[in-house]
Amino acid sequence: MAPMTLSQLMSISVAMPILLVFTFVVLGQALERLFAYWVRLRLPTALWDRVRARLEAGDRPGALALARRERGLFAAALAAVLARDGATLESLVETFQVHRQRLALALNRRVGLFGTASFVSPLIGLMGTVLGIMRAFHDLSAAGAGGPAVVAAGISEALVCTAFGIGLAVFSALLYNYFTLESRRRLGTADLWVLETAELLETPRA
């Protein structure tokens, strides 16, 4: 069986153009989120190592200067915690909560689109298949003669919609799980950094 061209795919059912648009939207959003996670919202691990070294040496002003020189939401949250002079653990955690909400909003921005696509895509594909099969039987009825061979080609083409929808759903589900788990990991790491910072600030240095 020869592979179908794009124009043939689009002519199978009205659902195919919808699925194609969904595909481009999901791909575009995935690229945007990957750029955000690994450039704008990356975990500044190297910065944290330097800040912790300064705090262990008792150099809080130096640690604060390092955090303020770094760009990004994670560095800003760390700088806000370090700037609270004489604060208790509870007050440091409360200071961080505002920045944590900003981090959560930035990390989870439009991630729900992948979950929606993973749920809706198979349904759109199934709708396209049903419409294609209905058209195949309508053509058979209009012809007035024939057998399974007459509608086999039309049905096989209609099933492409379901296959396409399932493939897009699997891809979208993988993206949703990846970004959701990565968001939780980064927020958990930020929480750990704040608790370690508070512990280092409360521990007296010789």
N, C-alpha and C positions, 0 to 999 in steps of 0.2 A: 504494500500500500504506500503510495507516494505521500510525502509530507504535505500538509495543507499550508497554503500561503496565508498571510495575515488577512487579506481581503476575504478569503474563504472562511477563515475563523470568524470574522466579524459578521458574515452573512448567515452563520448557523442559527443564531437566535439573538434576540434583543438583549439577552443577558450577557453575551460575550463583550460588547463594548463597556458595559457596566463593570464587569470583572477586570477588564483591561485598565480602566480608570482607577479602580481600587488598587491594582497592582502598582501603578505609577505613584499613587499617593503613599502606599505603604513603603515603597522603596525610597521615595524622597524623604519621608519622615524618619526612616531608619538611618539614612545618611546624616540627617541633621542631628539626631540623637547621638550617633557615634562621634560626631565632631564635638558635640557639647560635652559628652562624658570624658573624652580623652584629651580635650584641649581646654575648654573653658571651665569644666567642673572636675578636672582631674584631682586626685588625691596628692597633695604636696608632701609626699613621704620624706624627701630629702630635707625639706624645710623643717618638718617635725623632728627629725634626727638632730638638726643643728639647734633648734629651740630647746629640746630636752637636754642636750649637752650643756647649754648655757644655764639652764635652770639647775641642773645637778651641780654646777660650779658656783651657784648662788648669784649669777648675773642675770637678774630679772630684767633690768633696763635693756641689756643686750639682746635678750630673747624677744622682748617687745619690739625692738628696732628691726630685728630680722623678720618678724611676722608682718610688720607694717610695710616693709619693702616689697613683700611678695604680693602679687595680684591674684584675685580670685575670692570666691565666697568662703572657702575653707580657711584661707589665710586671714580673712577679715574676722571670721568667728574666733579664731585663735587669738588674734590681736585684741579683740574686745574682752576676752577672758583675762588675758595678761594685764590689761589696763586697769582692772578692778583691784586697786591697792587695798590691802587689809581686809579683803572680803572673805567670808566663810565659804565652805563647800556648797551650801545651799544657794547662796547668792551668786556664786560662779555658775552653777547649773542653771539658775533662772536667767542670768545674762546670756547664756548660750542658747536658751530655748528660742529666743527671737530669731537668731541666726540659723538655728536648726530648721525652723519653719521655712525660712527663705531657701535653704538648701533642699529641703524636701519638695517644695514647689518647683524649683528649678530642675531637680532630677526627674520628677514624675510628670513633667510638662508633656502633654499629649501622648503619653505612653498608653493611655486607655484606648487610643485608636487601634493599636495592634490587637487588643482583646476584642474590640468590636468587629474588626475584620476577620478574626479567626472564627467568630460565631456566625457572622452574616454571610461570608463567602460561600460556604457549602449550600446554604439555603438559596442564594442567587443562582448557583450552578444547577441545583436541582430544579429550580423554576425554569431555567433555560432548557434543561433536558426534557421536562414535561411538555413545554411548548414545542420543542422540536419533534417529539414523538407525535403530538397532536397534529402537527403539520404533515408529518409523514403519512399518517393514516388518512388524513383529509385528501392528500394527493392520491393515495390508493383508491379511496372511494370515488374521487373524480375520474380516475382512469377507468373504473368499472371492471377491471380484470387484473390478474396478477397473483402473486403469492408472497411468501416471506422474503424472497429475493428482491422484490420490488421495494420493500420498506427497509431492508437490512442496512443499506448504505445510509439512508436518512437517520435511522436510529443510532447507528454507530457514530455519526457526526454529532447527533444530539447529546450523546453521552460524554462528548468532549467537554461540555459545559460543567458537568459534575466533576470530572477529573480535574479540570482547571480550578474549580472552586475549592476542592479538597486540598490541592497543592498549595494554593494561596493561604488557606486556613492553617495548614501545618507550618508554613513559613512565618505567618503572623504570630502564631502561638509561641514559636521558638523565640521570636523577637520580644514578645511580651514577657515571657519568663526571664529572658536574659536581662532586660532593663529593670525589671522589678527586683530581681535578686541582686543585681549590681547596685541599685539604689539603696537597698537595705544594708548591703555590706559597707557602703561608703558612709551612710549615716551611723551605723554601728561603730565604724572606725573613728569617726568624729567624736562620738560619745566617749569612747575609750580615751581619746586624746585629752578631752576636757577633764575627765576624772584623774588621769595621770598628772595633768598640769596642776589641778587642785591639790593633789597629794604632794607634789614637789614643792608647791608654794607653802604648804602648811608644815613641811618638814624643815626644821631649823638646820642651817648650814654652818659648819665650823669656819 
